[in-house]
Amino acid sequence: MSEGKRKPFVPADDLSKLWRAIIEFDMLSPGDRILIGLSGGKDSMFLTAALAEIKKYSPIPFDLACYTVNAMFAPDFPKKELEEFCQHYGLEHYHDDVDVNAAWQNKGSTPCFTCAYFRRAATNRRALELGFNKVALAHHHDDAVETFFMNLFTSGQLRTFLPVTPLSRTGLTVLRPLLYYRESEIRALVD
């Protein structure tokens, strides 16, 4: 393969649903600084690779970086591997340690809720500190359906998350560009 004909991060055929979400929900504006919530799971790793590919061809210029919260559940947090993954795509990687277990012991809510809350809060706080105006999360179609049913069964509300969510208190906007992907599609694309 010649130097100028580098293999794309994600083939163009696999990006059509991402482009559709970005265009349909007007996710990008010139000069956006987007911080990707990178957990190290298949969904956020695909989102990172896909947005890095989109960035190369987008007529709208924007900046990307990644951020990971180490919830300190296990001693073998893959910090080095995540940094190398981001370097492969030319992206800066930030991370913080958040002792979710200690926070959960003091709050009394479920550990899953506490973990999600603290990861989201840490990501938003770090985005503001670093001057990002948007946060991209790897929630996909199956997550939207699951959230719909959780809201229905736990609070009787017929709702799920929005693809673009402005956060009025912080001025950040949360993006969910993978909304049109099914989990099985993402799994097939990353295998």
RALIN-V428268 format. One record per residue. N is the residue number from 0. SS is DSSP state (H for helix, E for strand, C for the rest). D_LAST is the distance of its C-alpha to the last C-alpha in whole Angstrom. Layout:
# RALIN-V428268
n->{N | N}
ss->{SS | SS}
d_last->{D_LAST | D_LAST}
This chain:
# RALIN-V428268
n->{0 | 1 | 2 | 3 | 4 | 5 | 6 | 7 | 8 | 9 | 10 | 11 | 12 | 13 | 14 | 15 | 16 | 17 | 18 | 19 | 20 | 21 | 22 | 23 | 24 | 25 | 26 | 27 | 28 | 29 | 30 | 31 | 32 | 33 | 34 | 35 | 36 | 37 | 38 | 39 | 40 | 41 | 42 | 43 | 44 | 45 | 46 | 47 | 48 | 49 | 50 | 51 | 52 | 53 | 54 | 55 | 56 | 57 | 58 | 59 | 60 | 61 | 62 | 63 | 64 | 65 | 66 | 67 | 68 | 69 | 70 | 71 | 72 | 73 | 74 | 75 | 76 | 77 | 78 | 79 | 80 | 81 | 82 | 83 | 84 | 85 | 86 | 87 | 88 | 89 | 90 | 91 | 92 | 93 | 94 | 95 | 96 | 97 | 98 | 99 | 100 | 101 | 102 | 103 | 104 | 105 | 106 | 107 | 108 | 109 | 110 | 111 | 112 | 113 | 114 | 115 | 116 | 117 | 118 | 119 | 120 | 121 | 122 | 123 | 124 | 125 | 126 | 127 | 128 | 129 | 130 | 131 | 132 | 133 | 134 | 135 | 136 | 137 | 138 | 139 | 140 | 141 | 142 | 143 | 144 | 145 | 146 | 147 | 148 | 149 | 150 | 151 | 152 | 153 | 154 | 155 | 156 | 157 | 158 | 159 | 160 | 161 | 162 | 163 | 164 | 165 | 166 | 167 | 168 | 169 | 170 | 171 | 172 | 173 | 174 | 175 | 176 | 177 | 178 | 179 | 180 | 181 | 182 | 183 | 184 | 185 | 186 | 187 | 188 | 189 | 190}
ss->{C | C | C | C | C | C | C | C | C | C | C | H | H | H | H | H | H | H | H | H | H | H | H | H | C | C | C | C | C | C | C | E | E | E | E | E | E | C | C | C | C | H | H | H | H | H | H | H | H | H | H | H | H | H | H | H | H | C | C | C | C | E | E | E | E | E | E | E | E | E | C | C | C | C | C | C | C | C | H | H | H | H | H | H | H | H | H | H | C | C | C | E | E | E | E | E | E | C | C | H | H | H | H | H | H | H | H | C | C | C | H | H | H | H | H | H | H | H | H | H | H | H | H | H | H | H | H | H | H | H | C | C | C | E | E | E | C | C | C | C | H | H | H | H | H | H | H | H | H | H | H | H | H | H | H | C | C | C | C | C | C | C | C | E | E | E | C | C | C | C | C | C | E | E | E | C | C | C | C | C | C | C | H | H | H | H | H | H | H | H | C}
d_last->{22 | 25 | 26 | 26 | 23 | 20 | 17 | 16 | 14 | 12 | 14 | 17 | 16 | 13 | 16 | 19 | 18 | 19 | 22 | 23 | 23 | 24 | 27 | 28 | 28 | 30 | 28 | 29 | 32 | 33 | 33 | 31 | 29 | 26 | 25 | 21 | 21 | 18 | 17 | 15 | 12 | 9 | 12 | 14 | 12 | 11 | 14 | 15 | 14 | 15 | 18 | 19 | 18 | 20 | 23 | 23 | 25 | 26 | 30 | 30 | 30 | 28 | 27 | 24 | 24 | 22 | 23 | 22 | 24 | 24 | 26 | 27 | 26 | 25 | 26 | 23 | 22 | 19 | 22 | 21 | 18 | 18 | 21 | 19 | 16 | 18 | 21 | 18 | 18 | 22 | 22 | 25 | 23 | 26 | 26 | 28 | 29 | 30 | 31 | 30 | 32 | 35 | 35 | 34 | 37 | 39 | 38 | 38 | 35 | 32 | 30 | 27 | 29 | 31 | 27 | 26 | 30 | 30 | 26 | 27 | 31 | 30 | 27 | 30 | 33 | 31 | 30 | 34 | 35 | 33 | 34 | 31 | 32 | 29 | 26 | 22 | 21 | 17 | 19 | 17 | 19 | 19 | 20 | 23 | 24 | 24 | 26 | 28 | 29 | 29 | 32 | 33 | 34 | 35 | 37 | 37 | 36 | 34 | 32 | 29 | 28 | 28 | 26 | 28 | 30 | 33 | 34 | 38 | 39 | 37 | 37 | 33 | 31 | 27 | 25 | 22 | 20 | 17 | 20 | 19 | 15 | 15 | 12 | 11 | 10 | 9 | 6 | 5 | 6 | 4 | 0}
